[in-house]
Amino acid sequence: MSHLDDAAALFARMSVQEQQEALGALGLPKRLPKESQEPPKVTPFSALASTPSRRKRQPLTVKAVSSPEVS
């Protein structure tokens, strides 16, 4: 594991208050609890991008076409 992986693992094990204190000590904005965050604004493009296609992929079939002979 790298130092970054170690730090991420330690951060994940911290309580929310400890995480906020650590971020504050680094001069970063405090993380908001997930419940209090506003839902992301939905735009037509984001709705399309986040919705998986419902159409099933069809297998691609390739037909061999013989070209007319050039004389």
N, CA, C and O atoms as a Tripos MOL2 file, in Angstrom:
@<TRIPOS>MOLECULE
protein
  284   283    71     0     0
PROTEIN
NO_CHARGES

@<TRIPOS>ATOM
      1 N           0.8370   -1.1980    0.0000 N.3       1 MET1
      2 CA          0.0000    0.0000    0.0000 C.3       1 MET1
      3 C           0.8710    1.2460    0.0000 C.2       1 MET1
      4 O           1.9170    1.2960    0.6460 O.2       1 MET1
      5 N           0.4250    2.2280   -0.7220 N.am      2 SER2
      6 CA          1.1640    3.4810   -0.7470 C.3       2 SER2
      7 C           0.7410    4.3340    0.4500 C.2       2 SER2
      8 O          -0.1890    3.9870    1.1780 O.2       2 SER2
      9 N           1.4230    5.4280    0.6350 N.am      3 HIS3
     10 CA          1.0730    6.3330    1.7290 C.3       3 HIS3
     11 C          -0.3230    6.8990    1.5220 C.2       3 HIS3
     12 O          -1.0610    7.1000    2.4870 O.2       3 HIS3
     13 N          -0.6890    7.1570    0.2740 N.am      4 LEU4
     14 CA         -2.0220    7.6770   -0.0210 C.3       4 LEU4
     15 C          -3.1000    6.6610    0.3370 C.2       4 LEU4
     16 O          -4.1430    7.0210    0.8820 O.2       4 LEU4
     17 N          -2.8460    5.3890    0.0290 N.am      5 ASP5
     18 CA         -3.7970    4.3380    0.3920 C.3       5 ASP5
     19 C          -3.9420    4.2340    1.9090 C.2       5 ASP5
     20 O          -5.0460    4.0710    2.4280 O.2       5 ASP5
     21 N          -2.8160    4.3310    2.6110 N.am      6 ASP6
     22 CA         -2.8460    4.2720    4.0770 C.3       6 ASP6
     23 C          -3.6630    5.4360    4.6400 C.2       6 ASP6
     24 O          -4.4740    5.2550    5.5470 O.2       6 ASP6
     25 N          -3.4370    6.6360    4.0880 N.am      7 ALA7
     26 CA         -4.1570    7.8160    4.5720 C.3       7 ALA7
     27 C          -5.6480    7.6910    4.2950 C.2       7 ALA7
     28 O          -6.4710    8.0500    5.1360 O.2       7 ALA7
     29 N          -5.9960    7.1830    3.1170 N.am      8 ALA8
     30 CA         -7.4070    7.0140    2.7660 C.3       8 ALA8
     31 C          -8.0740    6.0020    3.6920 C.2       8 ALA8
     32 O          -9.2180    6.1930    4.1030 O.2       8 ALA8
     33 N          -7.3680    4.9380    4.0180 N.am      9 ALA9
     34 CA         -7.9250    3.9230    4.9100 C.3       9 ALA9
     35 C          -8.1190    4.4940    6.3140 C.2       9 ALA9
     36 O          -9.1380    4.2330    6.9530 O.2       9 ALA9
     37 N          -7.1500    5.2700    6.7940 N.am     10 LEU10
     38 CA         -7.2820    5.8870    8.1140 C.3      10 LEU10
     39 C          -8.4450    6.8730    8.1280 C.2      10 LEU10
     40 O          -9.2190    6.9160    9.0840 O.2      10 LEU10
     41 N          -8.5640    7.6650    7.0630 N.am     11 PHE11
     42 CA         -9.6270    8.6590    6.9730 C.3      11 PHE11
     43 C         -10.9960    7.9740    6.9790 C.2      11 PHE11
     44 O         -11.9350    8.4590    7.6110 O.2      11 PHE11
     45 N         -11.1020    6.8560    6.2810 N.am     12 ALA12
     46 CA        -12.3770    6.1380    6.1990 C.3      12 ALA12
     47 C         -12.7900    5.5790    7.5590 C.2      12 ALA12
     48 O         -13.9810    5.4320    7.8320 O.2      12 ALA12
     49 N         -11.8130    5.2660    8.4130 N.am     13 ARG13
     50 CA        -12.1290    4.7100    9.7300 C.3      13 ARG13
     51 C         -12.4520    5.7790   10.7710 C.2      13 ARG13
     52 O         -12.9250    5.4620   11.8630 O.2      13 ARG13
     53 N         -12.1950    7.0610   10.4310 N.am     14 MET14
     54 CA        -12.4630    8.1450   11.3830 C.3      14 MET14
     55 C         -13.9640    8.3930   11.5050 C.2      14 MET14
     56 O         -14.7380    8.1040   10.5930 O.2      14 MET14
     57 N         -14.3470    8.9340   12.6490 N.am     15 SER15
     58 CA        -15.7390    9.3480   12.8010 C.3      15 SER15
     59 C         -15.9380   10.6150   11.9640 C.2      15 SER15
     60 O         -14.9730   11.2350   11.5180 O.2      15 SER15
     61 N         -17.1930   10.9870   11.7610 N.am     16 VAL16
     62 CA        -17.4900   12.1720   10.9450 C.3      16 VAL16
     63 C         -16.8480   13.4070   11.5720 C.2      16 VAL16
     64 O         -16.2990   14.2500   10.8620 O.2      16 VAL16
     65 N         -16.9150   13.5170   12.8840 N.am     17 GLN17
     66 CA        -16.3300   14.6790   13.5550 C.3      17 GLN17
     67 C         -14.8130   14.6960   13.3670 C.2      17 GLN17
     68 O         -14.2350   15.7550   13.1190 O.2      17 GLN17
     69 N         -14.1650   13.5410   13.4810 N.am     18 GLU18
     70 CA        -12.7140   13.4690   13.2850 C.3      18 GLU18
     71 C         -12.3480   13.8270   11.8420 C.2      18 GLU18
     72 O         -11.3390   14.4910   11.6010 O.2      18 GLU18
     73 N         -13.1660   13.3890   10.8880 N.am     19 GLN19
     74 CA        -12.9130   13.7320    9.4810 C.3      19 GLN19
     75 C         -13.0090   15.2380    9.2790 C.2      19 GLN19
     76 O         -12.1700   15.8300    8.6000 O.2      19 GLN19
     77 N         -14.0350   15.8620    9.8700 N.am     20 GLN20
     78 CA        -14.1990   17.3020    9.7210 C.3      20 GLN20
     79 C         -13.0360   18.0480   10.3460 C.2      20 GLN20
     80 O         -12.5670   19.0360    9.7820 O.2      20 GLN20
     81 N         -12.5580   17.5980   11.5020 N.am     21 GLU21
     82 CA        -11.4130   18.2280   12.1600 C.3      21 GLU21
     83 C         -10.1530   18.0770   11.3120 C.2      21 GLU21
     84 O          -9.3630   19.0130   11.1890 O.2      21 GLU21
     85 N          -9.9720   16.8970   10.7300 N.am     22 ALA22
     86 CA         -8.7850   16.6620    9.8990 C.3      22 ALA22
     87 C          -8.8120   17.5470    8.6520 C.2      22 ALA22
     88 O          -7.7930   18.1290    8.2770 O.2      22 ALA22
     89 N          -9.9760   17.6470    8.0150 N.am     23 LEU23
     90 CA        -10.0820   18.4920    6.8310 C.3      23 LEU23
     91 C          -9.8880   19.9560    7.1870 C.2      23 LEU23
     92 O          -9.2650   20.7050    6.4350 O.2      23 LEU23
     93 N         -10.4250   20.3700    8.3420 N.am     24 GLY24
     94 CA        -10.2500   21.7490    8.7870 C.3      24 GLY24
     95 C          -8.7870   22.0580    9.0540 C.2      24 GLY24
     96 O          -8.3190   23.1530    8.7430 O.2      24 GLY24
     97 N          -8.0600   21.1080    9.6250 N.am     25 ALA25
     98 CA         -6.6370   21.2990    9.9030 C.3      25 ALA25
     99 C          -5.8390   21.4600    8.6120 C.2      25 ALA25
    100 O          -4.8130   22.1390    8.5900 O.2      25 ALA25
    101 N          -6.3190   20.8310    7.5360 N.am     26 LEU26
    102 CA         -5.6390   20.9520    6.2500 C.3      26 LEU26
    103 C          -6.0890   22.1890    5.4810 C.2      26 LEU26
    104 O          -5.5670   22.4770    4.4040 O.2      26 LEU26
    105 N          -7.0550   22.9190    6.0300 N.am     27 GLY27
    106 CA         -7.5440   24.1170    5.3660 C.3      27 GLY27
    107 C          -8.5610   23.8260    4.2790 C.2      27 GLY27
    108 O          -8.8260   24.6690    3.4220 O.2      27 GLY27
    109 N          -9.1300   22.6260    4.3170 N.am     28 LEU28
    110 CA        -10.1330   22.2520    3.3160 C.3      28 LEU28
    111 C         -11.5220   22.4530    3.8970 C.2      28 LEU28
    112 O         -11.6880   22.4130    5.1160 O.2      28 LEU28
    113 N         -12.5190   22.6670    3.0540 N.am     29 PRO29
    114 CA        -13.8780   22.8050    3.5800 C.3      29 PRO29
    115 C         -14.3260   21.5060    4.2410 C.2      29 PRO29
    116 O         -13.9570   20.4120    3.8140 O.2      29 PRO29
    117 N         -15.1160   21.6490    5.2740 N.am     30 LYS30
    118 CA        -15.5850   20.4600    5.9810 C.3      30 LYS30
    119 C         -16.5850   19.7090    5.1260 C.2      30 LYS30
    120 O         -17.3720   20.3030    4.3890 O.2      30 LYS30
    121 N         -16.5380   18.3960    5.2390 N.am     31 ARG31
    122 CA        -17.4970   17.5640    4.5080 C.3      31 ARG31
    123 C         -18.8530   17.6720    5.1750 C.2      31 ARG31
    124 O         -18.9630   17.6740    6.4010 O.2      31 ARG31
    125 N         -19.8790   17.7620    4.3510 N.am     32 LEU32
    126 CA        -21.2290   17.7730    4.8800 C.3      32 LEU32
    127 C         -21.7230   16.3440    4.9970 C.2      32 LEU32
    128 O         -21.3830   15.5030    4.1660 O.2      32 LEU32
    129 N         -22.5150   16.0590    6.0090 N.am     33 PRO33
    130 CA        -23.1050   14.7230    6.0590 C.3      33 PRO33
    131 C         -23.9710   14.5050    4.8260 C.2      33 PRO33
    132 O         -24.5800   15.4470    4.3210 O.2      33 PRO33
    133 N         -24.0270   13.2900    4.3490 N.am     34 LYS34
    134 CA        -24.7320   13.0090    3.1040 C.3      34 LYS34
    135 C         -26.2140   13.3460    3.1850 C.2      34 LYS34
    136 O         -26.8100   13.7130    2.1730 O.2      34 LYS34
    137 N         -26.8280   13.2330    4.3700 N.am     35 GLU35
    138 CA        -28.2540   13.5020    4.4950 C.3      35 GLU35
    139 C         -28.5750   14.9660    4.2330 C.2      35 GLU35
    140 O         -29.6360   15.2770    3.6930 O.2      35 GLU35
    141 N         -27.6680   15.8760    4.6110 N.am     36 SER36
    142 CA        -27.9860   17.2930    4.5260 C.3      36 SER36
    143 C         -27.6780   17.8990    3.1560 C.2      36 SER36
    144 O         -28.0420   19.0470    2.8970 O.2      36 SER36
    145 N         -27.0230   17.1580    2.2890 N.am     37 GLN37
    146 CA        -26.7080   17.7040    0.9770 C.3      37 GLN37
    147 C         -27.9700   17.7800    0.1350 C.2      37 GLN37
    148 O         -28.8290   16.9000    0.1880 O.2      37 GLN37
    149 N         -28.0620   18.8570   -0.6460 N.am     38 GLU38
    150 CA        -29.1980   18.9840   -1.5460 C.3      38 GLU38
    151 C         -29.0470   17.9840   -2.6750 C.2      38 GLU38
    152 O         -27.9280   17.6530   -3.0680 O.2      38 GLU38
    153 N         -30.1700   17.4970   -3.2030 N.am     39 PRO39
    154 CA        -30.0500   16.5750   -4.3380 C.3      39 PRO39
    155 C         -29.4540   17.3130   -5.5330 C.2      39 PRO39
    156 O         -29.7110   18.5030   -5.7140 O.2      39 PRO39
    157 N         -28.6740   16.6320   -6.3370 N.am     40 PRO40
    158 CA        -28.0570   17.3030   -7.4760 C.3      40 PRO40
    159 C         -29.1170   17.8000   -8.4430 C.2      40 PRO40
    160 O         -30.1640   17.1780   -8.6260 O.2      40 PRO40
    161 N         -28.8160   18.9400   -9.0580 N.am     41 LYS41
    162 CA        -29.7550   19.5150  -10.0170 C.3      41 LYS41
    163 C         -29.8090   18.6110  -11.2470 C.2      41 LYS41
    164 O         -28.7770   18.2450  -11.8090 O.2      41 LYS41
    165 N         -31.0130   18.2620  -11.6490 N.am     42 VAL42
    166 CA        -31.1730   17.3730  -12.7940 C.3      42 VAL42
    167 C         -31.4200   18.2090  -14.0320 C.2      42 VAL42
    168 O         -32.3760   18.9820  -14.0940 O.2      42 VAL42
    169 N         -30.5630   18.0510  -15.0000 N.am     43 THR43
    170 CA        -30.7390   18.7150  -16.2900 C.3      43 THR43
    171 C         -31.1180   17.6420  -17.2940 C.2      43 THR43
    172 O         -30.9020   16.4570  -17.0400 O.2      43 THR43
    173 N         -31.6780   18.0340  -18.4260 N.am     44 PRO44
    174 CA        -32.0260   17.0090  -19.4180 C.3      44 PRO44
    175 C         -30.8290   16.1360  -19.8000 C.2      44 PRO44
    176 O         -30.9700   14.9260  -19.9770 O.2      44 PRO44
    177 N         -29.6490   16.7550  -19.9260 N.am     45 PHE45
    178 CA        -28.4770   15.9750  -20.3140 C.3      45 PHE45
    179 C         -28.0650   15.0140  -19.2040 C.2      45 PHE45
    180 O         -27.7380   13.8580  -19.4750 O.2      45 PHE45
    181 N         -28.0780   15.4840  -17.9520 N.am     46 SER46
    182 CA        -27.6540   14.5960  -16.8600 C.3      46 SER46
    183 C         -28.6340   13.4400  -16.6960 C.2      46 SER46
    184 O         -28.2350   12.3320  -16.3400 O.2      46 SER46
    185 N         -29.9140   13.6950  -16.9530 N.am     47 ALA47
    186 CA        -30.8910   12.6090  -16.8690 C.3      47 ALA47
    187 C         -30.6150   11.5680  -17.9420 C.2      47 ALA47
    188 O         -30.7230   10.3670  -17.6930 O.2      47 ALA47
    189 N         -30.2600   12.0290  -19.1340 N.am     48 LEU48
    190 CA        -29.9460   11.0920  -20.2140 C.3      48 LEU48
    191 C         -28.6560   10.3390  -19.9310 C.2      48 LEU48
    192 O         -28.5610    9.1380  -20.1830 O.2      48 LEU48
    193 N         -27.6710   11.0450  -19.4080 N.am     49 ALA49
    194 CA        -26.3660   10.4340  -19.1770 C.3      49 ALA49
    195 C         -26.4220    9.3960  -18.0640 C.2      49 ALA49
    196 O         -25.6780    8.4150  -18.0900 O.2      49 ALA49
    197 N         -27.3000    9.6050  -17.0850 N.am     50 SER50
    198 CA        -27.3250    8.6830  -15.9590 C.3      50 SER50
    199 C         -28.2860    7.5200  -16.1700 C.2      50 SER50
    200 O         -28.2620    6.5560  -15.4050 O.2      50 SER50
    201 N         -29.1240    7.5940  -17.1870 N.am     51 THR51
    202 CA        -30.0810    6.5220  -17.4310 C.3      51 THR51
    203 C         -29.4760    5.5170  -18.4010 C.2      51 THR51
    204 O         -29.1230    5.8790  -19.5230 O.2      51 THR51
    205 N         -29.3520    4.2720  -17.9880 N.am     52 PRO52
    206 CA        -28.7900    3.2970  -18.9140 C.3      52 PRO52
    207 C         -29.7550    3.0250  -20.0630 C.2      52 PRO52
    208 O         -30.9710    3.1390  -19.9120 O.2      52 PRO52
    209 N         -29.2120    2.6770  -21.1720 N.am     53 SER53
    210 CA        -30.0350    2.3770  -22.3380 C.3      53 SER53
    211 C         -30.8300    1.1070  -22.0610 C.2      53 SER53
    212 O         -30.2980    0.1300  -21.5350 O.2      53 SER53
    213 N         -32.1040    1.1320  -22.4200 N.am     54 ARG54
    214 CA        -32.9390   -0.0550  -22.1940 C.3      54 ARG54
    215 C         -32.8800   -1.0090  -23.3730 C.2      54 ARG54
    216 O         -33.3180   -2.1550  -23.2710 O.2      54 ARG54
    217 N         -32.3430   -0.5430  -24.4880 N.am     55 ARG55
    218 CA        -32.2990   -1.3910  -25.6680 C.3      55 ARG55
    219 C         -31.1540   -2.3870  -25.5260 C.2      55 ARG55
    220 O         -30.0240   -2.0150  -25.2130 O.2      55 ARG55
    221 N         -31.4610   -3.6350  -25.7560 N.am     56 LYS56
    222 CA        -30.4250   -4.6660  -25.6610 C.3      56 LYS56
    223 C         -29.5450   -4.5870  -26.9010 C.2      56 LYS56
    224 O         -30.0120   -4.2870  -28.0000 O.2      56 LYS56
    225 N         -28.2980   -4.8550  -26.7020 N.am     57 ARG57
    226 CA        -27.3700   -4.8580  -27.8350 C.3      57 ARG57
    227 C         -27.6180   -6.0900  -28.6800 C.2      57 ARG57
    228 O         -27.7260   -7.2060  -28.1700 O.2      57 ARG57
    229 N         -27.7050   -5.8710  -29.9710 N.am     58 GLN58
    230 CA        -27.8860   -6.9730  -30.8990 C.3      58 GLN58
    231 C         -26.5100   -7.4270  -31.3750 C.2      58 GLN58
    232 O         -25.6210   -6.5990  -31.5770 O.2      58 GLN58
    233 N         -26.3280   -8.7280  -31.5540 N.am     59 PRO59
    234 CA        -25.0350   -9.1830  -32.0680 C.3      59 PRO59
    235 C         -24.8300   -8.6440  -33.4910 C.2      59 PRO59
    236 O         -25.7630   -8.5800  -34.2930 O.2      59 PRO59
    237 N         -23.6270   -8.2760  -33.7650 N.am     60 LEU60
    238 CA        -23.2940   -7.7220  -35.0650 C.3      60 LEU60
    239 C         -23.0510   -8.8660  -36.0470 C.2      60 LEU60
    240 O         -22.2100   -9.7350  -35.8190 O.2      60 LEU60
    241 N         -23.7980   -8.8430  -37.1280 N.am     61 THR61
    242 CA        -23.5970   -9.8720  -38.1500 C.3      61 THR61
    243 C         -23.0310   -9.2170  -39.3890 C.2      61 THR61
    244 O         -23.4920   -8.1570  -39.8130 O.2      61 THR61
    245 N         -22.0420   -9.8450  -39.9570 N.am     62 VAL62
    246 CA        -21.3960   -9.3120  -41.1530 C.3      62 VAL62
    247 C         -21.6390  -10.2920  -42.2850 C.2      62 VAL62
    248 O         -21.3250  -11.4780  -42.1880 O.2      62 VAL62
    249 N         -22.2010   -9.7700  -43.3490 N.am     63 LYS63
    250 CA        -22.4480  -10.6300  -44.5060 C.3      63 LYS63
    251 C         -21.3250  -10.4190  -45.5090 C.2      63 LYS63
    252 O         -20.9280   -9.2900  -45.7990 O.2      63 LYS63
    253 N         -20.8260  -11.5250  -46.0270 N.am     64 ALA64
    254 CA        -19.7840  -11.4360  -47.0410 C.3      64 ALA64
    255 C         -20.4430  -11.0910  -48.3710 C.2      64 ALA64
    256 O         -21.3490  -11.7890  -48.8260 O.2      64 ALA64
    257 N         -19.9870  -10.0280  -48.9780 N.am     65 VAL65
    258 CA        -20.5520   -9.6040  -50.2580 C.3      65 VAL65
    259 C         -19.4600   -9.7420  -51.3010 C.2      65 VAL65
    260 O         -18.3590   -9.2110  -51.1530 O.2      65 VAL65
    261 N         -19.7870  -10.4610  -52.3480 N.am     66 SER66
    262 CA        -18.7790  -10.6070  -53.4010 C.3      66 SER66
    263 C         -18.8870   -9.4070  -54.3300 C.2      66 SER66
    264 O         -19.9760   -9.0280  -54.7630 O.2      66 SER66
    265 N         -17.7500   -8.8270  -54.6210 N.am     67 SER67
    266 CA        -17.7670   -7.6530  -55.4960 C.3      67 SER67
    267 C         -17.8200   -8.1120  -56.9520 C.2      67 SER67
    268 O         -17.2540   -9.1480  -57.2990 O.2      67 SER67
    269 N         -18.4920   -7.3510  -57.7910 N.am     68 PRO68
    270 CA        -18.5300   -7.7340  -59.2100 C.3      68 PRO68
    271 C         -17.1190   -7.6950  -59.7980 C.2      68 PRO68
    272 O         -16.3250   -6.8030  -59.4990 O.2      68 PRO68
    273 N         -16.8430   -8.6490  -60.6070 N.am     69 GLU69
    274 CA        -15.5000   -8.7150  -61.1900 C.3      69 GLU69
    275 C         -15.3090   -7.5950  -62.1930 C.2      69 GLU69
    276 O         -16.1920   -7.2960  -62.9960 O.2      69 GLU69
    277 N         -14.1550   -6.9920  -62.1320 N.am     70 VAL70
    278 CA        -13.8480   -5.8990  -63.0480 C.3      70 VAL70
    279 C         -13.1090   -6.4910  -64.2440 C.2      70 VAL70
    280 O         -12.1140   -7.1970  -64.0800 O.2      70 VAL70
    281 N         -13.6100   -6.1960  -65.4690 N.am     71 SER71
    282 CA        -12.9340   -6.7380  -66.6370 C.3      71 SER71
    283 C         -12.2080   -5.6700  -67.3990 C.2      71 SER71
    284 O         -11.5810   -5.9570  -68.4190 O.2      71 SER71
@<TRIPOS>BOND
     1     1     2 1
     2     2     3 1
     3     3     4 2
     4     3     5 am
     5     5     6 1
     6     6     7 1
     7     7     8 2
     8     7     9 am
     9     9    10 1
    10    10    11 1
    11    11    12 2
    12    11    13 am
    13    13    14 1
    14    14    15 1
    15    15    16 2
    16    15    17 am
    17    17    18 1
    18    18    19 1
    19    19    20 2
    20    19    21 am
    21    21    22 1
    22    22    23 1
    23    23    24 2
    24    23    25 am
    25    25    26 1
    26    26    27 1
    27    27    28 2
    28    27    29 am
    29    29    30 1
    30    30    31 1
    31    31    32 2
    32    31    33 am
    33    33    34 1
    34    34    35 1
    35    35    36 2
    36    35    37 am
    37    37    38 1
    38    38    39 1
    39    39    40 2
    40    39    41 am
    41    41    42 1
    42    42    43 1
    43    43    44 2
    44    43    45 am
    45    45    46 1
    46    46    47 1
    47    47    48 2
    48    47    49 am
    49    49    50 1
    50    50    51 1
    51    51    52 2
    52    51    53 am
    53    53    54 1
    54    54    55 1
    55    55    56 2
    56    55    57 am
    57    57    58 1
    58    58    59 1
    59    59    60 2
    60    59    61 am
    61    61    62 1
    62    62    63 1
    63    63    64 2
    64    63    65 am
    65    65    66 1
    66    66    67 1
    67    67    68 2
    68    67    69 am
    69    69    70 1
    70    70    71 1
    71    71    72 2
    72    71    73 am
    73    73    74 1
    74    74    75 1
    75    75    76 2
    76    75    77 am
    77    77    78 1
    78    78    79 1
    79    79    80 2
    80    79    81 am
    81    81    82 1
    82    82    83 1
    83    83    84 2
    84    83    85 am
    85    85    86 1
    86    86    87 1
    87    87    88 2
    88    87    89 am
    89    89    90 1
    90    90    91 1
    91    91    92 2
    92    91    93 am
    93    93    94 1
    94    94    95 1
    95    95    96 2
    96    95    97 am
    97    97    98 1
    98    98    99 1
    99    99   100 2
   100    99   101 am
   101   101   102 1
   102   102   103 1
   103   103   104 2
   104   103   105 am
   105   105   106 1
   106   106   107 1
   107   107   108 2
   108   107   109 am
   109   109   110 1
   110   110   111 1
   111   111   112 2
   112   111   113 am
   113   113   114 1
   114   114   115 1
   115   115   116 2
   116   115   117 am
   117   117   118 1
   118   118   119 1
   119   119   120 2
   120   119   121 am
   121   121   122 1
   122   122   123 1
   123   123   124 2
   124   123   125 am
   125   125   126 1
   126   126   127 1
   127   127   128 2
   128   127   129 am
   129   129   130 1
   130   130   131 1
   131   131   132 2
   132   131   133 am
   133   133   134 1
   134   134   135 1
   135   135   136 2
   136   135   137 am
   137   137   138 1
   138   138   139 1
   139   139   140 2
   140   139   141 am
   141   141   142 1
   142   142   143 1
   143   143   144 2
   144   143   145 am
   145   145   146 1
   146   146   147 1
   147   147   148 2
   148   147   149 am
   149   149   150 1
   150   150   151 1
   151   151   152 2
   152   151   153 am
   153   153   154 1
   154   154   155 1
   155   155   156 2
   156   155   157 am
   157   157   158 1
   158   158   159 1
   159   159   160 2
   160   159   161 am
   161   161   162 1
   162   162   163 1
   163   163   164 2
   164   163   165 am
   165   165   166 1
   166   166   167 1
   167   167   168 2
   168   167   169 am
   169   169   170 1
   170   170   171 1
   171   171   172 2
   172   171   173 am
   173   173   174 1
   174   174   175 1
   175   175   176 2
   176   175   177 am
   177   177   178 1
   178   178   179 1
   179   179   180 2
   180   179   181 am
   181   181   182 1
   182   182   183 1
   183   183   184 2
   184   183   185 am
   185   185   186 1
   186   186   187 1
   187   187   188 2
   188   187   189 am
   189   189   190 1
   190   190   191 1
   191   191   192 2
   192   191   193 am
   193   193   194 1
   194   194   195 1
   195   195   196 2
   196   195   197 am
   197   197   198 1
   198   198   199 1
   199   199   200 2
   200   199   201 am
   201   201   202 1
   202   202   203 1
   203   203   204 2
   204   203   205 am
   205   205   206 1
   206   206   207 1
   207   207   208 2
   208   207   209 am
   209   209   210 1
   210   210   211 1
   211   211   212 2
   212   211   213 am
   213   213   214 1
   214   214   215 1
   215   215   216 2
   216   215   217 am
   217   217   218 1
   218   218   219 1
   219   219   220 2
   220   219   221 am
   221   221   222 1
   222   222   223 1
   223   223   224 2
   224   223   225 am
   225   225   226 1
   226   226   227 1
   227   227   228 2
   228   227   229 am
   229   229   230 1
   230   230   231 1
   231   231   232 2
   232   231   233 am
   233   233   234 1
   234   234   235 1
   235   235   236 2
   236   235   237 am
   237   237   238 1
   238   238   239 1
   239   239   240 2
   240   239   241 am
   241   241   242 1
   242   242   243 1
   243   243   244 2
   244   243   245 am
   245   245   246 1
   246   246   247 1
   247   247   248 2
   248   247   249 am
   249   249   250 1
   250   250   251 1
   251   251   252 2
   252   251   253 am
   253   253   254 1
   254   254   255 1
   255   255   256 2
   256   255   257 am
   257   257   258 1
   258   258   259 1
   259   259   260 2
   260   259   261 am
   261   261   262 1
   262   262   263 1
   263   263   264 2
   264   263   265 am
   265   265   266 1
   266   266   267 1
   267   267   268 2
   268   267   269 am
   269   269   270 1
   270   270   271 1
   271   271   272 2
   272   271   273 am
   273   273   274 1
   274   274   275 1
   275   275   276 2
   276   275   277 am
   277   277   278 1
   278   278   279 1
   279   279   280 2
   280   279   281 am
   281   281   282 1
   282   282   283 1
   283   283   284 2
@<TRIPOS>SUBSTRUCTURE
     1 MET1         2 RESIDUE 1 A MET
     2 SER2         6 RESIDUE 1 A SER
     3 HIS3        10 RESIDUE 1 A HIS
     4 LEU4        14 RESIDUE 1 A LEU
     5 ASP5        18 RESIDUE 1 A ASP
     6 ASP6        22 RESIDUE 1 A ASP
     7 ALA7        26 RESIDUE 1 A ALA
     8 ALA8        30 RESIDUE 1 A ALA
     9 ALA9        34 RESIDUE 1 A ALA
    10 LEU10       38 RESIDUE 1 A LEU
    11 PHE11       42 RESIDUE 1 A PHE
    12 ALA12       46 RESIDUE 1 A ALA
    13 ARG13       50 RESIDUE 1 A ARG
    14 MET14       54 RESIDUE 1 A MET
    15 SER15       58 RESIDUE 1 A SER
    16 VAL16       62 RESIDUE 1 A VAL
    17 GLN17       66 RESIDUE 1 A GLN
    18 GLU18       70 RESIDUE 1 A GLU
    19 GLN19       74 RESIDUE 1 A GLN
    20 GLN20       78 RESIDUE 1 A GLN
    21 GLU21       82 RESIDUE 1 A GLU
    22 ALA22       86 RESIDUE 1 A ALA
    23 LEU23       90 RESIDUE 1 A LEU
    24 GLY24       94 RESIDUE 1 A GLY
    25 ALA25       98 RESIDUE 1 A ALA
    26 LEU26      102 RESIDUE 1 A LEU
    27 GLY27      106 RESIDUE 1 A GLY
    28 LEU28      110 RESIDUE 1 A LEU
    29 PRO29      114 RESIDUE 1 A PRO
    30 LYS30      118 RESIDUE 1 A LYS
    31 ARG31      122 RESIDUE 1 A ARG
    32 LEU32      126 RESIDUE 1 A LEU
    33 PRO33      130 RESIDUE 1 A PRO
    34 LYS34      134 RESIDUE 1 A LYS
    35 GLU35      138 RESIDUE 1 A GLU
    36 SER36      142 RESIDUE 1 A SER
    37 GLN37      146 RESIDUE 1 A GLN
    38 GLU38      150 RESIDUE 1 A GLU
    39 PRO39      154 RESIDUE 1 A PRO
    40 PRO40      158 RESIDUE 1 A PRO
    41 LYS41      162 RESIDUE 1 A LYS
    42 VAL42      166 RESIDUE 1 A VAL
    43 THR43      170 RESIDUE 1 A THR
    44 PRO44      174 RESIDUE 1 A PRO
    45 PHE45      178 RESIDUE 1 A PHE
    46 SER46      182 RESIDUE 1 A SER
    47 ALA47      186 RESIDUE 1 A ALA
    48 LEU48      190 RESIDUE 1 A LEU
    49 ALA49      194 RESIDUE 1 A ALA
    50 SER50      198 RESIDUE 1 A SER
    51 THR51      202 RESIDUE 1 A THR
    52 PRO52      206 RESIDUE 1 A PRO
    53 SER53      210 RESIDUE 1 A SER
    54 ARG54      214 RESIDUE 1 A ARG
    55 ARG55      218 RESIDUE 1 A ARG
    56 LYS56      222 RESIDUE 1 A LYS
    57 ARG57      226 RESIDUE 1 A ARG
    58 GLN58      230 RESIDUE 1 A GLN
    59 PRO59      234 RESIDUE 1 A PRO
    60 LEU60      238 RESIDUE 1 A LEU
    61 THR61      242 RESIDUE 1 A THR
    62 VAL62      246 RESIDUE 1 A VAL
    63 LYS63      250 RESIDUE 1 A LYS
    64 ALA64      254 RESIDUE 1 A ALA
    65 VAL65      258 RESIDUE 1 A VAL
    66 SER66      262 RESIDUE 1 A SER
    67 SER67      266 RESIDUE 1 A SER
    68 PRO68      270 RESIDUE 1 A PRO
    69 GLU69      274 RESIDUE 1 A GLU
    70 VAL70      278 RESIDUE 1 A VAL
    71 SER71      282 RESIDUE 1 A SER
